[in-house]
């Protein structure tokens, strides 16, 4: 077994950290918005709209980050890695 280089380690660590950040940010924003709901119908409508917009804008990036992390973890020396990292 050949020794692992710093680049190989970074190739695995970077997508993992990015994915963790995406999931954390998305979850924090959505949960923060959901906690701000009040008894007012107009305010709740606005919060619901903001939640929908947040999901539409952040979910694709989060899904891509998970897919990229999975691709890199399954084949760290694959031909797709230079295009992702």
BAZAPA-509002 format. One record per residue: residue number from 1; residue in three letters; x, y, z of N, C-alpha, C, CB in turn. Coordinates in nm, 2 decimals. Glycine has a CB too. Layout:
% BAZAPA-509002
atom n:NUM, res:ALA, n.u:X, n.v:Y, n.w:Z, ca.u:X, ca.v:Y, ca.w:Z, c.u:X, c.v:Y, c.w:Z, cb.u:X, cb.v:Y, cb.w:Z
...
This chain:
% BAZAPA-509002
atom n:1, res:UNK, n.u:0.08, n.v:-0.12, n.w:0.00, ca.u:0.00, ca.v:0.00, ca.w:0.00, c.u:0.09, c.v:0.12, c.w:0.00, cb.u:-0.10, cb.v:0.00, cb.w:0.12
atom n:2, res:UNK, n.u:0.07, n.v:0.21, n.w:-0.09, ca.u:0.15, ca.v:0.33, ca.w:-0.11, c.u:0.10, c.v:0.44, c.w:0.00, cb.u:0.14, cb.v:0.39, cb.w:-0.25
atom n:3, res:UNK, n.u:0.19, n.v:0.52, n.w:0.04, ca.u:0.16, ca.v:0.63, ca.w:0.14, c.u:0.06, c.v:0.73, c.w:0.08, cb.u:0.28, cb.v:0.70, cb.w:0.19
atom n:4, res:UNK, n.u:-0.02, n.v:0.78, n.w:0.16, ca.u:-0.12, ca.v:0.88, ca.w:0.12, c.u:-0.06, c.v:1.02, c.w:0.12, cb.u:-0.24, cb.v:0.88, cb.w:0.22
atom n:5, res:UNK, n.u:-0.07, n.v:1.09, n.w:0.01, ca.u:-0.02, ca.v:1.22, ca.w:0.00, c.u:-0.11, c.v:1.33, c.w:0.06, cb.u:0.02, cb.v:1.26, cb.w:-0.14
atom n:6, res:UNK, n.u:-0.06, n.v:1.45, n.w:0.08, ca.u:-0.14, ca.v:1.56, ca.w:0.13, c.u:-0.25, c.v:1.59, c.w:0.04, cb.u:-0.05, cb.v:1.68, cb.w:0.16
atom n:7, res:UNK, n.u:-0.23, n.v:1.59, n.w:-0.09, ca.u:-0.33, ca.v:1.62, ca.w:-0.19, c.u:-0.44, c.v:1.52, c.w:-0.18, cb.u:-0.27, cb.v:1.62, cb.w:-0.33
atom n:8, res:UNK, n.u:-0.41, n.v:1.39, n.w:-0.17, ca.u:-0.52, ca.v:1.29, ca.w:-0.16, c.u:-0.60, c.v:1.31, c.w:-0.04, cb.u:-0.45, cb.v:1.15, cb.w:-0.16
atom n:9, res:UNK, n.u:-0.54, n.v:1.35, n.w:0.07, ca.u:-0.62, ca.v:1.37, ca.w:0.20, c.u:-0.71, c.v:1.50, c.w:0.18, cb.u:-0.52, cb.v:1.40, cb.w:0.32
atom n:10, res:UNK, n.u:-0.65, n.v:1.60, n.w:0.12, ca.u:-0.73, ca.v:1.72, ca.w:0.10, c.u:-0.84, c.v:1.70, c.w:0.00, cb.u:-0.64, cb.v:1.84, cb.w:0.04
atom n:11, res:UNK, n.u:-0.82, n.v:1.61, n.w:-0.10, ca.u:-0.92, ca.v:1.58, ca.w:-0.20, c.u:-1.04, c.v:1.51, c.w:-0.13, cb.u:-0.87, cb.v:1.48, cb.w:-0.30
atom n:12, res:UNK, n.u:-1.02, n.v:1.44, n.w:-0.02, ca.u:-1.13, ca.v:1.38, ca.w:0.06, c.u:-1.19, c.v:1.48, c.w:0.16, cb.u:-1.09, cb.v:1.25, cb.w:0.12
atom n:13, res:UNK, n.u:-1.10, n.v:1.55, n.w:0.23, ca.u:-1.15, ca.v:1.64, ca.w:0.34, c.u:-1.23, c.v:1.76, c.w:0.29, cb.u:-1.03, cb.v:1.69, cb.w:0.42
atom n:14, res:UNK, n.u:-1.18, n.v:1.82, n.w:0.18, ca.u:-1.25, ca.v:1.95, ca.w:0.13, c.u:-1.39, c.v:1.92, c.w:0.10, cb.u:-1.17, cb.v:2.00, cb.w:0.01
atom n:15, res:UNK, n.u:-1.43, n.v:1.82, n.w:0.01, ca.u:-1.57, ca.v:1.81, ca.w:-0.01, c.u:-1.65, c.v:1.77, c.w:0.11, cb.u:-1.59, cb.v:1.70, cb.w:-0.12
atom n:16, res:UNK, n.u:-1.59, n.v:1.70, n.w:0.20, ca.u:-1.66, ca.v:1.67, ca.w:0.33, c.u:-1.70, c.v:1.79, c.w:0.41, cb.u:-1.58, cb.v:1.57, cb.w:0.41
atom n:17, res:UNK, n.u:-1.60, n.v:1.88, n.w:0.42, ca.u:-1.62, ca.v:2.01, ca.w:0.49, c.u:-1.72, c.v:2.10, c.w:0.41, cb.u:-1.49, cb.v:2.08, cb.w:0.51
atom n:18, res:UNK, n.u:-1.72, n.v:2.10, n.w:0.28, ca.u:-1.81, ca.v:2.18, ca.w:0.20, c.u:-1.96, c.v:2.12, c.w:0.22, cb.u:-1.78, cb.v:2.18, cb.w:0.06
atom n:19, res:UNK, n.u:-1.97, n.v:1.99, n.w:0.22, ca.u:-2.10, ca.v:1.93, ca.w:0.23, c.u:-2.15, c.v:1.96, c.w:0.37, cb.u:-2.09, cb.v:1.78, cb.w:0.21
atom n:20, res:UNK, n.u:-2.07, n.v:1.94, n.w:0.47, ca.u:-2.11, ca.v:1.97, ca.w:0.61, c.u:-2.16, c.v:2.12, c.w:0.62, cb.u:-2.00, cb.v:1.94, cb.w:0.71
atom n:21, res:UNK, n.u:-2.08, n.v:2.21, n.w:0.56, ca.u:-2.12, ca.v:2.35, ca.w:0.57, c.u:-2.25, c.v:2.38, c.w:0.50, cb.u:-2.01, cb.v:2.44, cb.w:0.51
atom n:22, res:UNK, n.u:-2.27, n.v:2.31, n.w:0.38, ca.u:-2.40, ca.v:2.33, ca.w:0.31, c.u:-2.52, c.v:2.28, c.w:0.39, cb.u:-2.39, cb.v:2.26, cb.w:0.17
atom n:23, res:UNK, n.u:-2.50, n.v:2.16, n.w:0.45, ca.u:-2.61, ca.v:2.11, ca.w:0.53, c.u:-2.64, c.v:2.19, c.w:0.65, cb.u:-2.58, cb.v:1.96, cb.w:0.57
atom n:24, res:UNK, n.u:-2.53, n.v:2.24, n.w:0.72, ca.u:-2.55, ca.v:2.32, ca.w:0.84, c.u:-2.62, c.v:2.45, c.w:0.80, cb.u:-2.41, cb.v:2.34, cb.w:0.90
atom n:25, res:UNK, n.u:-2.57, n.v:2.52, n.w:0.70, ca.u:-2.63, ca.v:2.65, ca.w:0.66, c.u:-2.77, c.v:2.64, c.w:0.62, cb.u:-2.55, cb.v:2.71, cb.w:0.55
atom n:26, res:UNK, n.u:-2.80, n.v:2.54, n.w:0.54, ca.u:-2.94, ca.v:2.52, ca.w:0.49, c.u:-3.03, c.v:2.49, c.w:0.61, cb.u:-2.95, cb.v:2.40, cb.w:0.39
atom n:27, res:UNK, n.u:-2.99, n.v:2.40, n.w:0.70, ca.u:-3.07, ca.v:2.36, ca.w:0.81, c.u:-3.09, c.v:2.48, c.w:0.91, cb.u:-3.01, cb.v:2.25, cb.w:0.89
atom n:28, res:UNK, n.u:-2.98, n.v:2.56, n.w:0.93, ca.u:-2.99, ca.v:2.67, ca.w:1.02, c.u:-3.09, c.v:2.78, c.w:0.96, cb.u:-2.85, cb.v:2.74, cb.w:1.04
atom n:29, res:UNK, n.u:-3.08, n.v:2.81, n.w:0.84, ca.u:-3.17, ca.v:2.91, ca.w:0.78, c.u:-3.31, c.v:2.87, c.w:0.78, cb.u:-3.13, cb.v:2.94, cb.w:0.63
atom n:30, res:UNK, n.u:-3.34, n.v:2.74, n.w:0.74, ca.u:-3.48, ca.v:2.69, ca.w:0.74, c.u:-3.53, c.v:2.69, c.w:0.88, cb.u:-3.48, cb.v:2.55, cb.w:0.67
atom n:31, res:UNK, n.u:-3.46, n.v:2.63, n.w:0.98, ca.u:-3.51, ca.v:2.62, ca.w:1.11, c.u:-3.53, c.v:2.76, c.w:1.18, cb.u:-3.41, cb.v:2.54, cb.w:1.20
atom n:32, res:UNK, n.u:-3.44, n.v:2.85, n.w:1.14, ca.u:-3.45, ca.v:2.99, ca.w:1.20, c.u:-3.58, c.v:3.06, c.w:1.14, cb.u:-3.33, cb.v:3.07, cb.w:1.16
atom n:33, res:UNK, n.u:-3.60, n.v:3.04, n.w:1.01, ca.u:-3.72, ca.v:3.09, ca.w:0.95, c.u:-3.85, c.v:3.03, c.w:1.01, cb.u:-3.72, cb.v:3.07, cb.w:0.80
atom n:34, res:UNK, n.u:-3.85, n.v:2.90, n.w:1.03, ca.u:-3.97, ca.v:2.83, ca.w:1.09, c.u:-4.00, c.v:2.88, c.w:1.23, cb.u:-3.95, cb.v:2.68, cb.w:1.08
atom n:35, res:UNK, n.u:-3.89, n.v:2.91, n.w:1.31, ca.u:-3.91, ca.v:2.95, ca.w:1.44, c.u:-3.97, c.v:3.09, c.w:1.45, cb.u:-3.78, cb.v:2.95, cb.w:1.52
atom n:36, res:UNK, n.u:-3.96, n.v:3.17, n.w:1.34, ca.u:-4.01, ca.v:3.31, ca.w:1.35, c.u:-4.16, c.v:3.32, c.w:1.32, cb.u:-3.93, cb.v:3.40, cb.w:1.25
atom n:37, res:UNK, n.u:-4.22, n.v:3.21, n.w:1.30, ca.u:-4.36, ca.v:3.22, ca.w:1.27, c.u:-4.44, c.v:3.28, c.w:1.39, cb.u:-4.42, cb.v:3.08, cb.w:1.24
atom n:38, res:UNK, n.u:-4.54, n.v:3.36, n.w:1.35, ca.u:-4.62, ca.v:3.43, ca.w:1.46, c.u:-4.77, c.v:3.40, c.w:1.44, cb.u:-4.59, cb.v:3.58, cb.w:1.45
atom n:39, res:UNK, n.u:-4.85, n.v:3.47, n.w:1.51, ca.u:-4.99, ca.v:3.45, ca.w:1.50, c.u:-5.05, c.v:3.53, c.w:1.38, cb.u:-5.06, cb.v:3.49, cb.w:1.63
atom n:40, res:UNK, n.u:-4.98, n.v:3.62, n.w:1.32, ca.u:-5.03, ca.v:3.69, ca.w:1.21, c.u:-5.02, c.v:3.61, c.w:1.08, cb.u:-4.94, cb.v:3.82, cb.w:1.19
atom n:41, res:UNK, n.u:-5.13, n.v:3.62, n.w:1.01, ca.u:-5.14, ca.v:3.54, ca.w:0.88, c.u:-5.05, c.v:3.60, c.w:0.77, cb.u:-5.29, cb.v:3.55, cb.w:0.83
atom n:42, res:UNK, n.u:-5.04, n.v:3.73, n.w:0.76, ca.u:-4.95, ca.v:3.79, ca.w:0.66, c.u:-4.80, c.v:3.75, c.w:0.69, cb.u:-4.97, cb.v:3.94, cb.w:0.66
atom n:43, res:UNK, n.u:-4.76, n.v:3.76, n.w:0.82, ca.u:-4.63, ca.v:3.72, ca.w:0.85, c.u:-4.60, c.v:3.58, c.w:0.82, cb.u:-4.60, cb.v:3.76, cb.w:1.00
atom n:44, res:UNK, n.u:-4.69, n.v:3.49, n.w:0.86, ca.u:-4.67, ca.v:3.35, ca.w:0.83, c.u:-4.67, c.v:3.32, c.w:0.68, cb.u:-4.79, cb.v:3.27, cb.w:0.89
atom n:45, res:UNK, n.u:-4.74, n.v:3.39, n.w:0.60, ca.u:-4.74, ca.v:3.38, ca.w:0.46, c.u:-4.60, c.v:3.42, c.w:0.40, cb.u:-4.85, cb.v:3.46, cb.w:0.39
atom n:46, res:UNK, n.u:-4.55, n.v:3.53, n.w:0.46, ca.u:-4.42, ca.v:3.57, ca.w:0.41, c.u:-4.31, c.v:3.47, c.w:0.45, cb.u:-4.39, cb.v:3.71, cb.w:0.48
atom n:47, res:UNK, n.u:-4.32, n.v:3.42, n.w:0.58, ca.u:-4.22, ca.v:3.32, ca.w:0.62, c.u:-4.23, c.v:3.20, c.w:0.54, cb.u:-4.24, cb.v:3.29, cb.w:0.77
atom n:48, res:UNK, n.u:-4.35, n.v:3.15, n.w:0.51, ca.u:-4.36, ca.v:3.03, ca.w:0.42, c.u:-4.30, c.v:3.06, c.w:0.29, cb.u:-4.51, cb.v:3.00, cb.w:0.41
atom n:49, res:UNK, n.u:-4.32, n.v:3.17, n.w:0.23, ca.u:-4.26, ca.v:3.21, ca.w:0.10, c.u:-4.10, c.v:3.21, c.w:0.11, cb.u:-4.31, cb.v:3.34, cb.w:0.05
atom n:50, res:UNK, n.u:-4.05, n.v:3.27, n.w:0.22, ca.u:-3.91, ca.v:3.27, ca.w:0.24, c.u:-3.85, c.v:3.13, c.w:0.25, cb.u:-3.87, cb.v:3.35, cb.w:0.36
atom n:51, res:UNK, n.u:-3.92, n.v:3.04, n.w:0.32, ca.u:-3.88, ca.v:2.90, ca.w:0.34, c.u:-3.87, c.v:2.84, c.w:0.20, cb.u:-3.97, cb.v:2.83, cb.w:0.44
atom n:52, res:UNK, n.u:-3.97, n.v:2.86, n.w:0.12, ca.u:-3.98, ca.v:2.80, ca.w:-0.01, c.u:-3.86, c.v:2.85, c.w:-0.10, cb.u:-4.11, cb.v:2.82, cb.w:-0.08
atom n:53, res:UNK, n.u:-3.84, n.v:2.98, n.w:-0.10, ca.u:-3.73, ca.v:3.04, ca.w:-0.17, c.u:-3.59, c.v:2.98, c.w:-0.12, cb.u:-3.73, cb.v:3.19, cb.w:-0.17
atom n:54, res:UNK, n.u:-3.58, n.v:2.97, n.w:0.01, ca.u:-3.45, ca.v:2.92, ca.w:0.06, c.u:-3.43, c.v:2.78, c.w:0.02, cb.u:-3.46, cb.v:2.93, cb.w:0.22
atom n:55, res:UNK, n.u:-3.53, n.v:2.70, n.w:0.02, ca.u:-3.52, ca.v:2.56, ca.w:-0.02, c.u:-3.49, c.v:2.55, c.w:-0.17, cb.u:-3.65, cb.v:2.48, cb.w:0.01
atom n:56, res:UNK, n.u:-3.55, n.v:2.63, n.w:-0.25, ca.u:-3.53, ca.v:2.63, ca.w:-0.39, c.u:-3.38, c.v:2.67, c.w:-0.43, cb.u:-3.63, cb.v:2.72, cb.w:-0.47
atom n:57, res:UNK, n.u:-3.33, n.v:2.77, n.w:-0.35, ca.u:-3.20, ca.v:2.82, ca.w:-0.38, c.u:-3.08, c.v:2.74, c.w:-0.32, cb.u:-3.19, cb.v:2.96, cb.w:-0.34
atom n:58, res:UNK, n.u:-3.11, n.v:2.68, n.w:-0.20, ca.u:-3.00, ca.v:2.61, ca.w:-0.13, c.u:-3.00, c.v:2.46, c.w:-0.15, cb.u:-3.01, cb.v:2.65, cb.w:0.02
atom n:59, res:UNK, n.u:-3.11, n.v:2.40, n.w:-0.17, ca.u:-3.12, ca.v:2.26, ca.w:-0.19, c.u:-3.03, c.v:2.21, c.w:-0.30, cb.u:-3.26, cb.v:2.21, cb.w:-0.20
atom n:60, res:UNK, n.u:-3.04, n.v:2.27, n.w:-0.42, ca.u:-2.95, ca.v:2.22, ca.w:-0.53, c.u:-2.81, c.v:2.22, c.w:-0.50, cb.u:-2.98, cb.v:2.30, cb.w:-0.66
atom n:61, res:UNK, n.u:-2.76, n.v:2.32, n.w:-0.43, ca.u:-2.61, ca.v:2.33, ca.w:-0.40, c.u:-2.58, c.v:2.22, c.w:-0.30, cb.u:-2.58, cb.v:2.47, cb.w:-0.34
atom n:62, res:UNK, n.u:-2.67, n.v:2.20, n.w:-0.20, ca.u:-2.65, ca.v:2.09, ca.w:-0.10, c.u:-2.65, c.v:1.96, c.w:-0.16, cb.u:-2.76, cb.v:2.10, cb.w:0.01
atom n:63, res:UNK, n.u:-2.74, n.v:1.93, n.w:-0.26, ca.u:-2.75, ca.v:1.80, ca.w:-0.32, c.u:-2.62, c.v:1.78, c.w:-0.41, cb.u:-2.87, cb.v:1.79, cb.w:-0.41
atom n:64, res:UNK, n.u:-2.58, n.v:1.88, n.w:-0.48, ca.u:-2.45, ca.v:1.87, ca.w:-0.56, c.u:-2.33, c.v:1.84, c.w:-0.47, cb.u:-2.43, cb.v:2.00, cb.w:-0.64
atom n:65, res:UNK, n.u:-2.33, n.v:1.91, n.w:-0.35, ca.u:-2.21, ca.v:1.89, ca.w:-0.26, c.u:-2.21, c.v:1.74, c.w:-0.21, cb.u:-2.22, cb.v:1.99, cb.w:-0.14
atom n:66, res:UNK, n.u:-2.33, n.v:1.69, n.w:-0.18, ca.u:-2.34, ca.v:1.55, ca.w:-0.13, c.u:-2.30, c.v:1.46, c.w:-0.25, cb.u:-2.48, cb.v:1.51, cb.w:-0.09
atom n:67, res:UNK, n.u:-2.34, n.v:1.48, n.w:-0.37, ca.u:-2.31, ca.v:1.40, ca.w:-0.49, c.u:-2.16, c.v:1.41, c.w:-0.51, cb.u:-2.39, cb.v:1.44, cb.w:-0.61
atom n:68, res:UNK, n.u:-2.10, n.v:1.53, n.w:-0.51, ca.u:-1.96, ca.v:1.54, ca.w:-0.53, c.u:-1.88, c.v:1.47, c.w:-0.42, cb.u:-1.92, cb.v:1.69, cb.w:-0.53
atom n:69, res:UNK, n.u:-1.92, n.v:1.48, n.w:-0.30, ca.u:-1.85, ca.v:1.41, ca.w:-0.19, c.u:-1.85, c.v:1.26, c.w:-0.21, cb.u:-1.91, cb.v:1.45, cb.w:-0.06
atom n:70, res:UNK, n.u:-1.97, n.v:1.21, n.w:-0.25, ca.u:-1.99, ca.v:1.07, ca.w:-0.28, c.u:-1.90, c.v:1.02, c.w:-0.39, cb.u:-2.13, cb.v:1.03, cb.w:-0.30
atom n:71, res:UNK, n.u:-1.90, n.v:1.10, n.w:-0.50, ca.u:-1.81, ca.v:1.06, ca.w:-0.62, c.u:-1.67, c.v:1.06, c.w:-0.58, cb.u:-1.84, cb.v:1.16, cb.w:-0.73
atom n:72, res:UNK, n.u:-1.62, n.v:1.16, n.w:-0.51, ca.u:-1.48, ca.v:1.16, ca.w:-0.47, c.u:-1.45, c.v:1.05, c.w:-0.37, cb.u:-1.45, cb.v:1.30, cb.w:-0.41
atom n:73, res:UNK, n.u:-1.54, n.v:1.02, n.w:-0.27, ca.u:-1.51, ca.v:0.92, ca.w:-0.17, c.u:-1.51, c.v:0.78, c.w:-0.24, cb.u:-1.61, cb.v:0.93, cb.w:-0.06
atom n:74, res:UNK, n.u:-1.59, n.v:0.76, n.w:-0.34, ca.u:-1.59, ca.v:0.63, ca.w:-0.40, c.u:-1.48, c.v:0.61, c.w:-0.50, cb.u:-1.72, cb.v:0.61, cb.w:-0.48
atom n:75, res:UNK, n.u:-1.42, n.v:0.71, n.w:-0.55, ca.u:-1.31, ca.v:0.70, ca.w:-0.65, c.u:-1.22, c.v:0.82, c.w:-0.63, cb.u:-1.36, cb.v:0.68, cb.w:-0.79
atom n:76, res:UNK, n.u:-1.13, n.v:0.83, n.w:-0.53, ca.u:-1.05, ca.v:0.95, ca.w:-0.51, c.u:-0.95, c.v:0.98, c.w:-0.63, cb.u:-0.97, cb.v:0.93, cb.w:-0.39
atom n:77, res:UNK, n.u:-0.92, n.v:0.88, n.w:-0.71, ca.u:-0.83, ca.v:0.91, ca.w:-0.82, c.u:-0.90, c.v:0.90, c.w:-0.95, cb.u:-0.71, cb.v:0.81, cb.w:-0.82
atom n:78, res:UNK, n.u:-1.04, n.v:0.92, n.w:-0.95, ca.u:-1.12, ca.v:0.91, ca.w:-1.07, c.u:-1.09, c.v:1.03, c.w:-1.16, cb.u:-1.26, cb.v:0.90, cb.w:-1.04
atom n:79, res:UNK, n.u:-1.14, n.v:1.02, n.w:-1.28, ca.u:-1.12, ca.v:1.13, ca.w:-1.38, c.u:-1.21, c.v:1.25, c.w:-1.36, cb.u:-1.14, cb.v:1.07, cb.w:-1.52
atom n:80, res:UNK, n.u:-1.31, n.v:1.24, n.w:-1.28, ca.u:-1.40, ca.v:1.35, ca.w:-1.25, c.u:-1.35, c.v:1.44, c.w:-1.14, cb.u:-1.54, cb.v:1.29, cb.w:-1.21
atom n:81, res:UNK, n.u:-1.26, n.v:1.39, n.w:-1.06, ca.u:-1.21, ca.v:1.46, ca.w:-0.94, c.u:-1.16, c.v:1.60, c.w:-0.97, cb.u:-1.11, cb.v:1.38, cb.w:-0.87
atom n:82, res:UNK, n.u:-1.07, n.v:1.61, n.w:-1.08, ca.u:-1.02, ca.v:1.75, ca.w:-1.10, c.u:-1.13, c.v:1.85, c.w:-1.14, cb.u:-0.92, cb.v:1.74, cb.w:-1.22
atom n:83, res:UNK, n.u:-1.24, n.v:1.81, n.w:-1.19, ca.u:-1.35, ca.v:1.90, ca.w:-1.22, c.u:-1.43, c.v:1.94, c.w:-1.10, cb.u:-1.43, cb.v:1.84, cb.w:-1.33
atom n:84, res:UNK, n.u:-1.43, n.v:1.86, n.w:-1.00, ca.u:-1.51, ca.v:1.88, ca.w:-0.88, c.u:-1.44, c.v:1.96, c.w:-0.78, cb.u:-1.56, cb.v:1.75, cb.w:-0.82
atom n:85, res:UNK, n.u:-1.31, n.v:1.93, n.w:-0.76, ca.u:-1.23, ca.v:1.99, ca.w:-0.65, c.u:-1.17, c.v:2.12, c.w:-0.69, cb.u:-1.12, cb.v:1.90, cb.w:-0.61
